[in-house]
Amino acid sequence: MERSGLLPAGADAASGGAVRGAGAGRATAVDRGGAEDAAGGGRLYGGDYTAAAIASIAFGESIAVVDGNVERVLLRVVGEPEDKTAAARAQVARVAQTLVPPTGKGRGRAKGKGPKANRPGDHNQAMMELGATICVPRGPLCLQCPVVEFCRTRGEHVTVKREKQHVRRAAYLLAVRTRDARVEVLLEQRAQEASLMAGMFELPPLPLDAVDGHSPVLRVRHAITDTNYAVEVYAESEDEPGVAGLLREVPANAADLHWASAQRLHVLPLTGLARKVLVRMGVMKLG
């Protein structure tokens, strides 16, 4: 089964109407109701980690979820140094998969015993929590670790020297509108072949020369791999005709732009940066 993220391709998408000015007709509305049952084999957005997390935690499938925390735990348990090669990562993934409990008769997020218990999902969440709270990068709390008796390292393992992060400036557009008393925000879907966050939704990026003379409504820092982005967010509202027309400066193809209901943002596969900005700007509520 091929999986690469959260929502099934071909989910409900209706015409979003015209956008004023040069942006007219460039975006469609998206109001997707939820993830397809993973067993259905539908194509999903977001990359291997996202797909595995959803398949395991939401649908109870016996698939390992390997993030940086889980990788660190496993390397220390087996007594191996950090290795960033593809072969080493594949080996970590194989080890992780051998530890995942088999799929039970039930699905979903139900905890405990019985037909609805989700042992694979619980296991994966426990592994991530172990790495985030006990088996931390510096000064691991080995005396509190529930698997210390199996660990060959019992302390910090050998890690690859990190390269100094590069600082890069980036600009994004926060465009909102109201349709039938419903607040909508403009999102851009990343290419399915993108090396990072494939198929996920983000705020539309803006060329830096297009924002000269404009004042951002928000500045945030956001690190991705070896780059520390100095992010500037510029706002535009279709309901405020006096604002400058930054929408026409968005270089994305029309097919990649979608108006999404603010009430449905929590079911979309948003990038971490998009989620951070939308929450801070009060467009999206957590919980």
N, C-alpha and C positions, 0 to 999 in steps of 0.2 A: 504494500500500500504506500502510495506516495503522499507525503505530508510536508508542508512547508510553512505552517503558520496557524492563524486563528479562524478566519471565516471562510466558508466554502466559496470558491469562485462561482459567479453566476447567481449570487444571492440577490435579493430584491434591490433594484436600483432604478429609480424613475427619473424623468427629466426634472432638472432643477429650475427651469425657467431662465429668464434672461438676467444677466448681471449688467448693471448700468454701465454705460460708456463702452470703452474698447473691450471689456471683458464679456460682453453679451454672448450668451450661448456657449461659453467655454467650459462650464462646469455642470455636472449632473448631481442630483441629490442621492444620498446614500443613507438608508435607514435599515440596517441589517439586524435581524432579530436574534441571532445567536450562532453558536458553532454547530456545525453538522456533526452527527454521531460519528466518532472516529472510525467505527467499524464499517461505515458506509463507503470508505475509500475515497471520499471527495477530496479535491485539491484544496489545501489550506494555506494561509499566508503566514510568513514570519520567520522561517529558518528552522533548523533542526532542533535547537534548544526549545524554542517556543512550541513547536509541534509536539515534541516529546512530553513537555510539561502538561500540555492540554490533554493529550491522549492518556497520560497516566493519571493526572489529578482529577480531571473532569470526567473521564470515561473509564478509569480503572484498568487500562491496558498495561501489560507487563513490559514497559519500556523504560530504560534508564534515562534519567535527566542529569546531564553532566554540565554544571557551570564551574566557575573558578573555585568555588568553595568545595564542591564535591571532588574535583580533580586533586586539590591539595590534600584532602582527607585520604583519598585512595593512595596517592604517592607516598604519604607518610606511613600508612598501614603496611604497604608492601616493601617499604624501605628503598624507594627509587628517588633519584634526584629529579628536579624539574627538567623537562625536555619539551621544547616548543615545536618539534618536528611533527609532520602529519602522521608518521608511523607511531610515534609515542602517544599522540592523542588518540589514535585508533586503538592502541593497546589499553589505555585508560578506559575508553568506552566499552571495550570487551569485558574488562574486569568489573566495571559498574553494572553491566547487563547481567553478569552471573549472580549478582547479589539481589536483584529485584525479585520479590515474591511473585508467584504465578497469579494470573488473573483469576479472581473469584467468580462466582455465579452472578453477583450483583455488580452494578456500576454506580458511578457518582461519587459524591464526597462524604457519604455516610461513614462514620467512624465506628470502631469497636468490632464486635464479632457478629456473625450472622450473614445471611445472603447478600446484604447491602454493604458489607464492609469493603473498603477500598485499600487493600494491603499494598499494592504497588504505589499508589498515590501517597499514602502515609509514609512509606519507606523513603520515597524520593524527597518529600518535604523534610523528613527527619535528617537525611543526609545533608541537605542544604543548610538546615538549621545548625547541625553539628559543626560544619565548617565556618558558619557565620558567627557562632557564639563561643565555641570551645576550641576547636582546632584552627585558631586564627593565625594569620601570617606571622606575626611577631609575638613571642611569649605565649605559646599555646598552653591552655589550662589542662595539662595531661592528667593531673590528679583527679579532675572532675570528669574525665572522658569515659563514657560507658564502654568503649572498645579498646581501652589502653592495653589490656592483656594480649590483644592480638596485634598490637602495633610494633613494627620493627624499628621505628625511628624514635618515638617518645621524645619529641622536641621538634625544633625547626629542621626542615630538610634543606638540602642544597638547592638553591634557586638560581635562575639565569639573571645576570646583571641587567637591570632595567635601563633602557635608553632614556635620555632626558626627553620629557614631553615637549612637543612643538606647540606653540601658541598660534592659533589662527582665528581671525575674525570671520564671523558669519552673520547674515541677516535673514530674518524670516518675516513673513506677513501673517498677521492675525486679522482675518476678515470675518466679520459676523453680519448676519442679517436676520430679519424676523419674517416668518411665513406662517400665516394662520395662527398667530400668537405663539409660534414655536421658534425658539432661537436656534439658528444653524451657524456652523462654522465651516470655513473652507479648508479642505484638506487635500494634500497631494499624495498619491500612492506611489511608493518607490517601485522601481523596475523589479520584475521577478528574477532577473539575472544579476541583480546587485549583489556584491560580495558581502555586504553588511545589511541586515534588516530588510531582506528581500520581501517585497510585497506589502510592507507595513505602511501605515499612514503617518504623515508628518505635516507640519505647517509648511506652506509653499515657500521655498527658498527664494531670496531676492538677490539680484546682482548688487555688489557693493556700490557701484557707481550710481545705481538707481536711488539709493537712500541718501545721497549727499544733500545736505540742506534740510533733512527731516530729523526729527527728534524721536528716539525710541521710547516706547512706553514701558519697556522692561529690558534689563540687562542681566544675564545669568552666565555662569560658567558651566560647561558641560564637557566631560572628558570621554572620548571614545578611543579605545586602544592607546596609541602613542600621541594623540593629539588632544590638546586642551583648548576647546573652542570658547572664544569670547563672543557670546551670542547677543545680538541686538534684535528685539522684536518690535515691529512697526505695525500700528493698528490702522485698520480701515473698516468703516461700517457703511453698508449700503443704505442704512437708515439715516445717515448724516451726510447729505449731499455736499457739505462744505469741505470735507476732507480731501486731501490730495489723492489723485488716482494711482496709487501704487499697484493696484490690481493688474493694470495693463502692463506692468513691468515684469510680472511673473513669467519666466521663460518656459514653463511646463507645457506639455501638450494638453489640449482640451480634454482628451480621454482620460488623463491622469488626475484631473481635478474633480472633486466631489464636495457637495454641500452635505454635511452630516448634522443630524439633530443633536443638540447638546445633551439631550436626555439619553441618547444611545451611545455616547462616546465610550462608556465603560465596556461595551461589547466589541469595540473595534480594536484591531491590533495596532495600537499607537506606539510610536517610538518613545523611548524614555524621555527625550527632550520635549517632544510634543506634549506628553502627559504633564511634565513638570511645568511648562509654560501655561497650559490650559488651566491647571489647578491654581497656579499663582495669580492668574488673571481673573479667576472666579467664573470661568466659562464651564469648567468641569468640577463636579463634586465627587470626592472619594467616599466609598462606603455605601 
